[in-house]
Amino acid sequence: MENYLGQYIADILRDASRGVYKDIYGTMNITDATDEISEDFVAAMENEIENFVDDYLMNRF
């Protein structure tokens, strides 16, 4: 999942660095920013992710 999440975030950051936020994000290290955002997102969403997995498993098995 981390690869998918990381790729998704990297795509968003790349789009932002090319668009209207070019001046702000143009010098950003996308790899570092992606790693940091992924870690922060997972930490913030930990309970929701656990609940989602529990629900998925209960419905699947």
Sequence and secondary structure as in RCSB ss.txt:
>XXXX:A:sequence
MENYLGQYIADILRDASRGVYKDIYGTMNITDATDEISEDFVAAMENEIENFVDDYLMNRF
>XXXX:A:secstr
 HHHHHHHHHHHHHHHHHTTTHHHHTT  HHHHHHHHHHHHHHHTHHHHHHHHHHHHHHH 
